[in-house]
Amino acid sequence: MTTASPQSSARTVAFIGLGAMGTHMARHLLAGGHQVRAFVRRPEAAEAARALGAEPFFTPAEAARGASVVFTNVTSSEDVRDVLLGESGVIHGAAPGTVCVDHSTISPIVTREIAAALAARGIDMLDCPVSGGTVGAEAATLTIMVGGKPEVLEGVRPLLALIGKTITHIGDHGAGQVAKLCNQIAQVVNIEGIAEAMRFASAQQVDTARVFEAMSTGMAGSRMLDMMGPKMVAHDFAAGIEARLHDKDFGLARDIAQEIGLKLPAMEATSGQLRTLMDKGWGKDDTSSLLRVLED
């Protein structure tokens, strides 16, 4: 595990996915002195990109032309496949030697397929999913888990250091995505455990705020408890991380586990709770809403 520091040499990069996290990430790249060519879909998004300091383009291929590194941060495996390999995808605008850095959380299997297709055109890929949410993106303290060639990582490390605090090379293509799904399994199973603890306390008319206080200094203390405990005590389910994103990630992990015949009972039980949460229409609320599933 290493922590990197940025270099001063300016580069031209492309960014695809100026959403809640991507906008902050692009802003840090601009603040580092780099030129950003941004893919946008709508005229109003083009204006927002210009206000940020980026130059907008209406296809991924156009955004990728002249960029030495292309960053992507979109939602699903097929979204990544489309913006990189589709009819107007990056592959049709990027020159050989370009590096594609994908910050999305997607299937490691699809990641390997995309990396192979890009490699056939002389384009390298790194899967670089992140942990830390919008708060980490805004503060440039994201944890970045990297799959791909180590020498390719070293070439873009100064750029990654502008958006993340800790950069860990996990292994070959897809390994970063595996690490991110491991992170999600441990994280959301923990959130479900916190929800069950709060439900257990309230069902016996015990003050959940005092229970949280005791737990946080005991062996149950964790980052997730520190984040989710106060939200559950206050029944504040405003989104920090939207539950639908955790549900999407759990779907990926569940499908892979089933494909390889791997039994993960805690993950499977928590996945069922997430699906119930989604069915109740709470997907855009915080994942602490798992408490509401138990209470409903």
C-alpha positions in Angstrom: 0.0 0.0 0.0 1.4 3.4 -1.0 0.5 7.0 -0.8 1.5 9.1 -3.8 2.2 12.8 -4.4 1.3 14.7 -7.5 3.8 16.0 -10.1 3.7 19.4 -11.7 3.8 18.4 -15.4 0.5 19.4 -17.1 -1.3 16.8 -19.2 -4.5 16.8 -21.3 -7.0 14.3 -19.9 -10.6 13.3 -20.7 -13.3 12.7 -18.1 -16.5 10.8 -18.7 -19.0 10.9 -15.9 -19.3 14.3 -14.3 -21.8 13.2 -11.7 -21.8 13.7 -7.9 -18.3 12.2 -7.5 -16.9 12.8 -11.0 -17.3 16.6 -10.8 -15.2 16.8 -7.7 -12.6 14.4 -9.3 -12.4 16.5 -12.4 -12.1 19.7 -10.3 -9.0 18.3 -8.6 -7.4 17.4 -11.9 -8.0 21.0 -13.1 -6.6 22.4 -9.9 -3.5 20.3 -10.5 -2.9 22.2 -13.7 -4.2 19.7 -16.1 -6.6 20.3 -19.1 -9.8 18.3 -18.9 -11.9 17.4 -22.0 -15.3 16.3 -20.6 -18.0 14.2 -22.2 -21.4 15.7 -21.7 -24.9 14.7 -23.1 -26.9 17.9 -22.8 -26.3 21.6 -23.5 -26.8 22.5 -19.8 -24.2 19.9 -18.9 -21.8 21.6 -21.3 -22.3 24.9 -19.6 -21.7 23.3 -16.2 -18.5 21.7 -17.6 -17.3 25.1 -18.9 -18.1 26.7 -15.5 -15.9 24.0 -13.9 -13.0 24.9 -16.3 -13.3 21.8 -18.6 -13.9 21.8 -22.3 -17.1 19.9 -23.2 -17.6 17.4 -26.0 -20.7 15.5 -27.0 -19.2 12.0 -27.7 -16.7 10.0 -25.7 -14.6 9.6 -28.9 -14.3 13.4 -29.2 -13.4 13.9 -25.6 -10.7 11.3 -25.9 -8.9 12.9 -28.9 -5.7 14.4 -27.8 -6.0 13.1 -24.2 -3.2 10.9 -22.8 -5.5 9.6 -20.0 -9.2 9.0 -20.1 -11.1 8.8 -16.8 -14.5 7.1 -16.6 -16.8 7.1 -13.6 -20.3 5.8 -14.7 -22.8 3.4 -13.2 -22.9 -0.1 -14.7 -20.8 -2.6 -16.6 -22.7 -1.9 -19.8 -22.3 1.9 -19.3 -18.5 1.4 -19.2 -18.5 -0.9 -22.2 -20.6 1.7 -24.2 -18.5 4.8 -23.4 -15.2 2.9 -24.1 -16.1 0.5 -26.9 -19.5 1.7 -28.3 -20.1 3.3 -31.7 -19.0 6.7 -30.5 -16.8 5.3 -27.7 -13.3 6.2 -26.6 -11.7 3.5 -28.7 -12.6 5.5 -31.8 -10.9 8.7 -30.6 -8.0 7.6 -28.4 -4.5 7.2 -29.9 -2.4 4.1 -29.1 -0.6 4.6 -25.9 -3.6 6.3 -24.2 -4.5 5.0 -20.7 -8.1 4.4 -19.7 -8.7 4.7 -15.9 -12.1 3.4 -14.9 -13.3 4.5 -11.5 -16.7 2.8 -11.9 -17.6 -0.2 -9.8 -18.4 -2.9 -12.3 -18.0 -6.6 -13.0 -14.4 -7.8 -13.0 -15.3 -10.2 -15.8 -16.5 -7.3 -18.0 -13.5 -5.3 -17.0 -11.1 -8.0 -18.3 -13.1 -8.1 -21.6 -12.9 -4.4 -22.1 -9.2 -4.3 -21.2 -8.5 -7.0 -23.8 -10.5 -5.1 -26.5 -8.6 -1.8 -25.7 -5.3 -3.6 -25.7 -5.9 -4.9 -29.2 -5.9 -1.2 -30.3 -2.8 -0.3 -28.2 -4.7 1.3 -25.4 -4.0 0.4 -21.8 -6.6 0.1 -19.1 -6.6 0.3 -15.3 -9.6 -0.6 -13.2 -9.5 1.9 -10.3 -12.7 1.7 -8.3 -12.8 4.0 -5.3 -14.1 4.0 -1.7 -15.0 7.1 0.2 -18.1 8.4 -1.4 -18.9 12.0 -2.4 -17.2 13.2 0.8 -14.0 11.5 -0.1 -14.2 12.8 -3.7 -14.7 16.3 -2.5 -11.8 16.1 -0.1 -9.5 14.2 -2.5 -9.2 11.5 0.2 -10.5 8.5 -1.8 -9.1 5.0 -1.5 -8.2 3.7 -4.9 -7.9 0.0 -5.6 -6.1 -0.7 -8.9 -6.1 -3.6 -11.3 -3.8 -3.7 -14.3 -0.1 -3.4 -15.2 2.0 -1.9 -12.5 4.1 0.1 -14.9 0.9 1.7 -16.4 -0.2 2.6 -12.9 3.1 4.3 -12.2 2.6 6.5 -15.3 -0.7 7.8 -14.1 0.0 7.8 -10.3 0.6 11.6 -10.1 -2.9 12.1 -11.5 -4.5 9.6 -9.2 -2.8 11.3 -6.3 -4.8 14.4 -7.0 -8.1 12.6 -6.3 -7.2 10.0 -3.8 -5.2 9.6 -0.6 -4.3 5.9 -0.8 -3.5 4.0 -4.0 -3.1 0.3 -3.8 -2.1 -2.0 -6.7 -4.1 -5.2 -6.2 -3.1 -7.2 -9.2 -3.9 -7.7 -12.9 -7.0 -6.5 -14.8 -10.2 -7.0 -12.7 -8.4 -7.3 -9.4 -9.3 -3.7 -8.5 -12.9 -4.5 -9.0 -12.7 -7.7 -6.9 -11.2 -5.6 -4.1 -14.0 -3.1 -4.3 -16.7 -5.8 -4.2 -14.9 -7.2 -1.1 -15.1 -3.7 0.4 -18.8 -3.5 -0.4 -19.5 -7.0 1.1 -17.8 -6.2 4.4 -19.3 -2.6 4.5 -23.0 -3.4 3.8 -23.1 -6.6 5.9 -21.8 -4.3 8.7 -24.5 -1.8 8.1 -27.1 -4.5 8.3 -25.6 -5.7 11.6 -25.8 -2.1 13.0 -29.5 -1.9 11.9 -30.3 -5.2 13.6 -28.6 -4.0 16.8 -30.6 -0.7 16.8 -33.8 -2.6 16.1 -33.0 -5.1 18.9 -32.5 -2.2 21.4 -35.6 -0.3 20.4 -37.7 -3.4 20.5 -36.9 -3.6 24.2 -37.5 0.1 24.9 -33.8 0.8 25.4 -32.3 4.2 24.4 -30.6 3.6 21.1 -28.4 6.7 21.5 -26.9 5.2 24.7 -26.6 1.8 23.0 -24.7 3.5 20.1 -22.5 5.4 22.6 -21.5 2.1 24.3 -21.0 0.2 21.1 -18.8 2.8 19.5 -16.2 2.5 22.3 -16.4 -1.3 22.5 -15.3 -4.0 20.2 -18.2 -3.3 17.8 -16.7 0.1 17.0 -16.1 0.7 13.3 -16.1 3.4 10.7 -19.5 2.2 9.6 -20.9 2.4 13.1 -19.5 5.9 13.4 -21.3 6.9 10.1 -24.5 4.9 10.3 -25.2 4.7 14.0 -26.1 8.4 14.5 -28.2 8.3 11.3 -30.2 5.3 12.6 -30.6 6.8 16.1 -31.9 10.0 14.5 -33.9 8.2 11.8 -32.1 10.5 9.3 -32.1 8.6 6.1 -30.9 11.4 3.8 -28.5 9.9 1.3 -24.8 9.9 2.0 -24.4 6.9 -0.3 -27.6 5.9 -2.1 -28.8 2.4 -1.3 -29.4 1.7 -4.9 -25.7 1.8 -5.6 -25.0 -0.7 -2.8 -27.8 -2.9 -4.2 -26.1 -2.7 -7.7 -22.7 -3.7 -6.2 -24.2 -6.5 -4.2 -25.9 -7.8 -7.4 -22.5 -8.0 -9.1 -21.0 -9.8 -6.1 -24.0 -12.2 -5.8 -23.9 -13.1 -9.5 -20.2 -13.8 -9.5 -20.5 -15.9 -6.3 -23.3 -17.9 -7.8 -21.4 -18.4 -11.1 -18.4 -19.9 -9.3 -20.5 -21.9 -6.7 -19.4 -19.8 -3.7 -21.7 -19.7 -0.7 -21.6 -16.4 1.2 -24.6 -16.6 3.5 -24.3 -13.2 5.3 -23.9 -11.5 1.9 -26.9 -13.3 0.5 -29.1 -12.4 3.5 -28.1 -8.8 3.3 -28.7 -8.8 -0.4 -32.2 -9.9 0.3 -32.7 -6.9 2.7 -31.3 -4.5 0.1 -33.8 -5.9 -2.5 -36.7 -5.3 0.0 -35.4 -1.8 0.6 -35.4 -1.2 -3.2 -38.9 -2.7 -3.5 -40.2 -0.2 -0.9 -39.0 2.7 -3.0 -36.1 3.8 -0.8 -33.3 3.2 -3.3 -32.3 6.9 -3.4 -32.2 7.2 0.4 -29.1 6.3 2.5 -28.3 2.6 3.1 -29.0 3.2 6.8 -32.6 2.7 5.6 -31.9 -1.0 6.2 -33.2 -0.1 9.7 -36.5 0.9 8.1 -36.8 -2.5 6.4 -36.6 -4.1 9.8 -39.1 -1.7 11.4 -41.6 -1.8 8.6 
